[in-house]
Amino acid sequence: MPDRATTTSPPNDEAGVPRIAVLVPTYDNRDTLESVLRAAASHGLPLVVIDDASTDGCDAIIAALAFEGVVDRSFRVPRNLGKAGALRAGFELMRRSGFTHAITCDSDAQHDTDLIPAFTEATRRTPEAYLLGCRFPLHPDQPRRNLIGRTLSNVAIRAHSGLAIGDSPCGFRCWPLALPASIRGISGRYAWEEEMITRAAWAGWPIRSIDVPAIYHPRDTRVSHYRFRRDWSEGIGIYLLLLGEALLPRIHRGGPDRRPFRTAFLRRFDRLLSPGPLRGRRPEAATNRWFQVVAILLAVLVAMIAPASSATLAVVAWVGWRWHAGFTAMTIAAIPALHATGTPRSILEWIVVAAFASLLSGFLRPGLRATAA
C-alpha cells in the first residue's frame, strides 16, 4: 500500500486513447533525483515515483516535489524489493489510477528525459507496442563488461525468441500496462527487464525500438546499485532457464496481436533459413552477427563431440528449430549423424549447397527485428 500519494491528474477518458504517465523508480539516488523528476515532469505527463525503501533522504525530496505538484503520485515500499519489485509496484499503482501505459525512466540521470515526447508519440501511434530504448551510438566511456553483458543478453534473447534487438538492458521504455499484468516473470532484480522482452515476444506482443543517447557519468560521480557477481549470476541463471523453456512447444497467449499458427510457423522457418541482415552498424545487425557466430561455433562443437546417430540428428533438428539457430548451423552439427545413417552423398551435397545459400541469405533476406517506432 502507498504510504504517500497525491491526487493523480484526471486521465483522458476518450475511448482508445492511451493514458500515459512517467514512472521513475529510485533507490538512494538523492544527488540526481530532483533534477530527473523536474525534467521528466516538464513534458506535461503525470509523474509517478516509487521509492524502493531509500535510506539517503530521497523520501524528503519526493515529499517536497509532491507538495509543489511536480510529482502526481508517490509510493514508498516498506522494504527494498530490487528494481523488478519497484517497477511491479509502480505498474500496479498506475493501473489502479487508470493509466494504460508507463514510460519508465531511471533516477540516476543516465536517461535523456527530452526523449519522453518521442516515446509518447510512438505510443499514441501504436498503443499495442512494447517500446524499448536502444542506446546508439555507443558511448566511448561505456564500461567494457557492460558492453559484453549487453551483447550476450542480446544474443540470448535472439536464441530464445528469434528477435534481434540492440540494447536489452536499457530501462528507458514504454510499457503497455497489460503486459506486466498478464506476464509476471520470475527474476527479482535487473534481469527482469531483459526476461520480459523474451516473454513478451513469446506472447506475441509487437516490440519496437527507439534510439536514445548513451549517457555515462564520470566514475567518481556515477551511482550504480548493480552488483556484478550477484546480478550477473542471476542473469545467467534466468537465460539458461529461458533457453530450457524455449525447447518446449509453446502456445502464444497474452499478447494483443496473437498470430495464427500458419503465420507463426512461416516466420520461424524464415528465421531458420536466415539470421536476418548481417550488414550495417545498427546494434540489431550486430546482434545477428554475434548470434550467427555463436550458433556456428556451437554447431562445430556438437559435430565434434556428439555421437553420430539418428537420435543426435533428431536432437540437433529440434534444438536448432526451437533456438532459431539457422539452417547453416543445424547442417554443420548434423553432418556426422547424416553420414552415420547412410544418407546418400547426393543429398548431402544438396544440404551443403542449401546451407551455403542460407548463409549468404543472411546478407539479403529480411529478418525479425525490433523495428524502429
Legacy VTK file of the C-alpha trace (Angstrom):
# vtk DataFile Version 3.0
C-alpha trace
ASCII
DATASET POLYDATA
POINTS 373 float
0.000 0.000 0.000
1.253 3.512 -0.710
2.339 5.484 2.319
2.305 8.787 0.461
0.205 9.733 -2.526
-1.103 12.866 -4.133
-4.158 13.170 -6.324
-3.382 11.945 -9.800
-4.258 14.225 -12.687
-7.520 13.068 -14.302
-6.731 10.659 -17.135
-8.111 11.134 -20.618
-11.406 9.249 -20.767
-11.636 9.213 -24.554
-12.031 5.644 -25.727
-8.934 4.171 -27.340
-6.606 6.995 -26.315
-3.591 5.731 -24.329
-3.375 7.111 -20.794
0.348 7.585 -20.319
2.379 8.524 -17.255
6.098 8.594 -16.471
7.272 6.114 -13.837
10.561 6.736 -12.014
11.794 4.056 -9.572
14.534 5.234 -7.223
16.827 3.871 -4.566
19.493 6.027 -2.873
19.872 8.497 -5.753
19.327 11.737 -3.887
22.042 13.645 -5.802
20.268 13.266 -9.148
16.675 12.544 -8.128
15.279 16.080 -8.017
16.733 17.164 -11.360
15.472 13.978 -13.049
11.962 14.384 -11.634
11.701 18.043 -12.596
12.940 17.306 -16.107
10.561 14.351 -16.522
7.588 16.376 -15.281
8.323 19.251 -17.674
6.789 17.340 -20.602
3.264 17.504 -19.210
2.673 13.845 -18.393
1.657 12.715 -14.888
4.706 11.651 -12.855
4.706 8.612 -10.574
7.667 7.892 -8.266
8.428 4.610 -6.498
10.829 4.889 -3.579
12.367 1.445 -3.097
12.983 1.978 0.649
15.770 4.529 0.143
17.970 5.336 3.133
19.598 8.587 1.952
16.710 11.036 2.252
15.034 10.508 -1.141
11.662 10.399 0.637
12.030 14.030 1.750
12.841 15.152 -1.802
9.824 13.288 -3.179
7.543 14.744 -0.492
8.692 18.287 -1.273
8.136 17.828 -5.011
4.735 16.267 -4.375
3.808 19.332 -2.304
4.853 21.552 -5.224
2.754 19.488 -7.621
5.725 18.188 -9.615
5.060 14.596 -8.524
1.494 13.403 -9.116
1.732 10.217 -7.093
4.427 8.633 -4.945
4.767 5.287 -3.260
7.362 4.111 -0.733
7.675 0.372 -0.303
8.329 -0.842 3.252
11.477 -2.790 2.308
13.886 -2.855 -0.606
12.405 -5.003 -3.384
15.016 -4.527 -6.099
14.292 -2.860 -9.411
11.867 -5.527 -10.613
9.810 -5.296 -7.439
9.776 -1.495 -7.545
8.618 -1.482 -11.166
5.879 -4.013 -10.500
4.658 -1.945 -7.547
4.603 1.135 -9.766
2.740 -0.639 -12.554
0.088 -1.841 -10.120
-0.354 1.643 -8.695
-0.692 3.090 -12.196
-3.261 0.515 -13.291
-5.341 1.316 -10.218
-5.083 5.003 -11.166
-6.498 4.355 -14.634
-3.359 4.567 -16.743
-2.713 2.239 -19.683
0.999 2.902 -20.364
4.106 3.695 -18.326
7.271 5.342 -19.636
9.983 4.128 -17.266
12.986 6.347 -16.613
15.836 5.736 -14.150
16.629 8.285 -11.447
20.421 8.238 -11.967
20.308 10.825 -14.812
21.531 8.321 -17.409
18.320 8.616 -19.438
17.659 11.729 -21.502
14.199 12.862 -20.391
13.936 15.023 -23.522
13.108 11.766 -25.343
9.892 11.291 -23.330
7.817 13.029 -26.058
9.250 10.605 -28.648
8.029 7.644 -26.568
4.679 9.364 -26.061
4.129 9.985 -29.763
5.175 6.455 -30.735
2.820 5.010 -28.119
-0.104 7.044 -29.405
0.583 5.755 -32.927
0.894 2.086 -31.880
-0.531 1.672 -28.361
-0.221 -2.112 -28.529
3.586 -1.986 -28.959
6.230 -2.545 -26.285
8.793 0.228 -26.883
12.441 -0.364 -25.982
15.118 2.301 -25.744
18.290 1.475 -27.681
21.461 3.363 -26.762
23.014 4.147 -30.110
25.677 5.103 -30.984
27.741 3.617 -28.186
29.346 5.893 -25.618
33.183 5.912 -25.675
33.283 5.614 -21.864
30.883 2.676 -21.688
32.409 0.039 -19.343
33.610 -2.987 -21.273
31.912 -5.504 -19.015
28.608 -3.627 -19.507
29.058 -3.834 -23.271
29.886 -7.559 -23.066
26.840 -8.155 -20.877
24.643 -6.224 -23.305
25.912 -8.257 -26.266
25.478 -11.620 -24.514
21.989 -10.645 -23.401
21.013 -9.643 -26.936
22.347 -12.939 -28.309
20.476 -14.949 -25.669
17.185 -13.217 -26.496
17.867 -13.885 -30.193
18.169 -17.585 -29.353
15.108 -17.598 -27.076
12.691 -15.839 -29.390
14.328 -15.180 -32.769
14.047 -11.430 -32.147
17.103 -9.281 -32.864
17.252 -6.260 -30.569
20.039 -3.788 -29.940
20.004 -2.999 -26.214
18.156 -5.391 -23.928
19.391 -3.908 -20.585
18.178 -0.355 -21.325
15.498 0.615 -18.799
14.179 3.599 -20.779
10.991 2.050 -22.181
7.273 2.418 -22.629
5.259 -0.464 -21.199
1.644 -1.258 -22.086
0.468 -1.972 -18.554
-1.465 -5.008 -19.759
1.905 -6.654 -20.486
3.267 -6.933 -16.905
-0.291 -7.612 -15.721
-0.540 -10.723 -17.911
3.121 -11.856 -17.813
4.877 -11.734 -14.468
8.355 -13.188 -14.964
10.438 -14.718 -12.191
13.532 -12.531 -11.820
13.599 -10.162 -8.864
16.257 -7.678 -9.942
17.827 -6.221 -13.091
17.443 -9.362 -15.215
13.664 -8.989 -15.033
13.533 -6.280 -17.697
15.522 -8.462 -20.088
13.482 -11.563 -19.213
10.294 -9.660 -20.056
11.492 -8.999 -23.614
11.657 -12.735 -24.286
8.340 -13.452 -22.595
6.642 -10.578 -24.438
7.982 -11.888 -27.766
6.736 -15.384 -26.926
3.302 -13.983 -26.119
3.106 -12.150 -29.450
3.481 -8.543 -28.300
4.765 -6.185 -31.036
8.194 -4.896 -29.989
9.585 -1.630 -31.317
12.810 0.305 -30.740
13.625 3.983 -30.201
17.200 5.254 -30.340
18.273 7.111 -27.208
21.632 8.701 -26.359
24.110 6.717 -24.266
24.920 8.726 -21.132
27.650 7.674 -18.693
28.756 9.957 -15.895
32.346 10.055 -14.570
33.192 7.111 -12.353
33.591 9.264 -9.244
30.019 10.599 -9.574
28.325 7.528 -11.071
25.880 5.760 -8.736
25.028 2.154 -9.539
23.365 -0.492 -7.409
24.223 -3.233 -9.882
26.319 -5.902 -8.153
28.411 -7.736 -10.708
28.642 -11.172 -9.050
25.092 -11.279 -7.740
23.295 -9.768 -10.745
25.384 -11.461 -13.432
24.786 -14.800 -11.699
21.057 -14.177 -11.614
21.036 -13.064 -15.246
22.903 -16.177 -16.406
20.512 -18.383 -14.445
17.486 -16.662 -15.984
18.866 -17.017 -19.505
19.602 -20.712 -19.020
16.084 -21.221 -17.703
14.627 -19.400 -20.708
16.747 -21.497 -23.072
15.253 -24.569 -21.417
11.740 -23.177 -21.685
12.322 -22.329 -25.341
12.782 -26.041 -26.099
9.194 -26.730 -25.071
6.317 -26.402 -27.550
4.626 -23.078 -26.908
1.130 -21.737 -27.459
1.247 -17.951 -27.793
-1.053 -16.314 -25.274
-1.299 -12.959 -23.575
-0.499 -10.664 -26.499
-2.896 -8.232 -28.165
-1.960 -9.486 -31.632
-1.988 -13.267 -31.417
-0.789 -14.684 -34.724
-2.394 -17.727 -36.358
-0.359 -20.915 -36.359
0.466 -20.734 -40.063
1.907 -17.216 -39.792
3.953 -18.078 -36.695
5.247 -21.254 -38.376
6.357 -19.429 -41.511
8.105 -16.688 -39.538
10.023 -19.292 -37.524
11.020 -21.113 -40.709
12.222 -17.850 -42.257
14.412 -17.232 -39.210
15.877 -20.735 -39.590
16.850 -20.038 -43.183
18.390 -16.697 -42.342
19.510 -14.875 -39.205
18.405 -11.591 -40.768
20.534 -8.834 -42.297
24.127 -9.042 -41.103
25.378 -5.828 -42.670
25.361 -2.365 -41.179
26.337 -0.615 -37.961
22.959 -0.923 -36.281
23.013 -2.806 -32.942
20.366 -5.212 -34.257
22.681 -6.205 -37.126
25.492 -6.738 -34.622
23.191 -8.996 -32.583
22.517 -11.117 -35.673
26.237 -11.327 -36.492
27.196 -12.401 -32.986
24.329 -14.887 -32.862
25.399 -16.429 -36.162
28.994 -16.778 -34.924
27.909 -18.389 -31.639
25.470 -20.750 -33.384
28.086 -21.963 -35.875
30.738 -22.445 -33.176
28.296 -24.493 -31.094
27.392 -26.493 -34.198
31.063 -27.312 -34.838
31.431 -28.412 -31.204
28.371 -30.664 -31.483
29.680 -32.168 -34.723
32.990 -32.966 -32.991
31.758 -34.494 -29.727
28.185 -35.725 -30.204
27.687 -39.426 -31.056
26.801 -39.903 -34.711
23.328 -41.421 -34.677
19.731 -40.858 -35.692
18.979 -39.684 -32.150
21.638 -36.964 -32.447
20.133 -35.893 -35.751
16.693 -35.576 -34.131
18.064 -33.577 -31.180
20.007 -31.235 -33.479
16.897 -30.598 -35.568
14.679 -29.923 -32.539
17.123 -27.698 -30.631
18.071 -25.784 -33.777
14.397 -25.222 -34.571
13.457 -24.091 -31.072
16.535 -21.847 -30.656
16.211 -20.358 -34.159
19.803 -21.460 -34.779
19.714 -21.150 -38.567
19.933 -23.822 -41.242
23.683 -23.370 -41.651
24.464 -24.207 -38.031
21.997 -27.105 -37.990
23.597 -28.598 -41.100
27.121 -28.396 -39.665
26.016 -30.081 -36.431
24.099 -32.806 -38.279
26.631 -33.844 -40.976
28.340 -36.631 -38.907
24.952 -38.061 -37.930
23.788 -37.924 -41.554
26.881 -39.913 -42.570
26.168 -42.461 -39.834
22.600 -43.005 -41.068
23.807 -43.818 -44.579
22.378 -40.741 -46.256
23.219 -40.722 -49.976
26.027 -38.375 -50.873
23.924 -36.549 -53.417
21.536 -35.450 -50.655
24.476 -34.343 -48.511
25.775 -32.258 -51.384
22.355 -30.654 -51.719
22.305 -29.865 -47.992
25.756 -28.238 -48.165
24.654 -26.089 -51.096
21.452 -25.111 -49.292
23.422 -24.274 -46.154
25.816 -22.074 -48.130
22.856 -20.328 -49.743
21.236 -19.748 -46.345
24.469 -18.232 -45.049
24.555 -15.852 -47.994
20.884 -15.071 -47.452
21.831 -13.536 -44.128
23.042 -10.571 -46.178
19.985 -10.426 -48.392
16.824 -11.544 -46.624
14.807 -9.528 -44.108
14.684 -10.872 -40.554
12.646 -10.293 -37.414
13.917 -7.214 -35.570
12.719 -4.743 -33.022
11.836 -2.253 -35.727
12.061 1.482 -35.252
8.952 3.023 -33.744
LINES 1 374
373 0 1 2 3 4 5 6 7 8 9 10 11 12 13 14 15 16 17 18 19 20 21 22 23 24 25 26 27 28 29 30 31 32 33 34 35 36 37 38 39 40 41 42 43 44 45 46 47 48 49 50 51 52 53 54 55 56 57 58 59 60 61 62 63 64 65 66 67 68 69 70 71 72 73 74 75 76 77 78 79 80 81 82 83 84 85 86 87 88 89 90 91 92 93 94 95 96 97 98 99 100 101 102 103 104 105 106 107 108 109 110 111 112 113 114 115 116 117 118 119 120 121 122 123 124 125 126 127 128 129 130 131 132 133 134 135 136 137 138 139 140 141 142 143 144 145 146 147 148 149 150 151 152 153 154 155 156 157 158 159 160 161 162 163 164 165 166 167 168 169 170 171 172 173 174 175 176 177 178 179 180 181 182 183 184 185 186 187 188 189 190 191 192 193 194 195 196 197 198 199 200 201 202 203 204 205 206 207 208 209 210 211 212 213 214 215 216 217 218 219 220 221 222 223 224 225 226 227 228 229 230 231 232 233 234 235 236 237 238 239 240 241 242 243 244 245 246 247 248 249 250 251 252 253 254 255 256 257 258 259 260 261 262 263 264 265 266 267 268 269 270 271 272 273 274 275 276 277 278 279 280 281 282 283 284 285 286 287 288 289 290 291 292 293 294 295 296 297 298 299 300 301 302 303 304 305 306 307 308 309 310 311 312 313 314 315 316 317 318 319 320 321 322 323 324 325 326 327 328 329 330 331 332 333 334 335 336 337 338 339 340 341 342 343 344 345 346 347 348 349 350 351 352 353 354 355 356 357 358 359 360 361 362 363 364 365 366 367 368 369 370 371 372
